[in-house]
């Protein structure tokens, strides 16, 4: 009897009191230019989850120990230099939960920058890197484009490579015209780019050959015209030239421009399909696509075809869903509403870059107008779905092993996963990114 009472008193003294004690969690971050190390500790053994992003809607989940512990650490790469991130640590122990949030800013690009392409991905200083580019921009516009999140400048329209590298000062990287290939040693220089739309102007063998990036630690870019897409008329020399063009570069891009070159409002699905074809043609090389962001000469007489924030967003996410590992915006000067749209896109892309550069997994949609792509990163699936039509549709999108709840990135809502699929509404040209743990 006395022993039983003693046990009961011990339970009363220590069990509920210990359970009632508040749980706390604290963390610290050691950022570099492209990666950050996170450390945390808790007041009691707990399971901890870590989320990282650019806005309050954090998009990246990191692997943490599954077993309860009082401390831990994690490393996240594919971060943007000179960029501020947010993070949230959540600790759970029994019924107790504790959270802490914080921010950190990554360092600028190092004085010597190296680059390469591995498994269809651009690596900068050893980390996967998602380029968001402008072409031939003059230095007076750098402040606007840097503020908008541009991180790679392909050439300069008004100055030399030396001036561009000096003005950017490690806040972004540069690709230098191939004719200046010996000027690639400044801070942020990662390689060269060939003649724009070379497939319309020269034979593949006319392009200068650069040693492979394994020797130079520099990459070579080549942008092909939209004629590379099978749905177009084809180049003057026929499609058989394209493998020879691809062999001259490490990163292969295209510019399609359905609004401003084709003068069509009903061809957005070609952005996705052309990107898929380019990725297949490029093999192990990385691919990118230029997005139309302002009127051009071909369709200037039809103002209803001018790019808008809605069309720019749809084309960008269609290209990424189709496998693009980089995005460019052309022309390189923007009106304020367009600049705001590009800023939002770049913030989202940089927040999700570790996942967007991860392994692709199969994905599909139940209705024709919706195009889908998916990635798997750290046990989380990211599904990108875009309505290529102007009409409203309902669609189910699916990818392997989906279950639980799909959080819609940037939209403050969640959807149940039923039968391995997410069912959602899509407005005109709507793009949704689903995060499923």
Secondary structure, DSSP 8 states (H G I E B T S, - for coil): -HHHHHHHHHIIIIIHHHHHS---EEEEEEE-SS-EEEEEEEEEEEEEEEEEESSSS--EEE---SS-EEEEEEEE-S--TT-EEEEEEEEEETTEEEEEEEEEE-----SS--EEEETTEEEETTEE--EEEEEEE-GGGHHHHHHTT--EEEEESSS-HHHHHHHHTTSSEEEEEGGGTT---STTEEEEE--TTGGGTS-GGGS-----HHHHS-EEEEEEEGGGSTTS---TT-GGGHHHHHTT-SEEEEE--TTTTS--SS-THHHHHHHHHHHHHHTTSEEEEEEE-S--STTTT-GGGS--HHHHHHHHHHHHHTT-SEEEEESS---HHHHHHHHHHHHHHHHHHHHHTSEEE-EEESSTTEEEEEEEETTEEEEEEEE-SSS-EEEEEEETT--SEEEETTTTEEEEEETTEEEEEE-TT-EEEEEE-
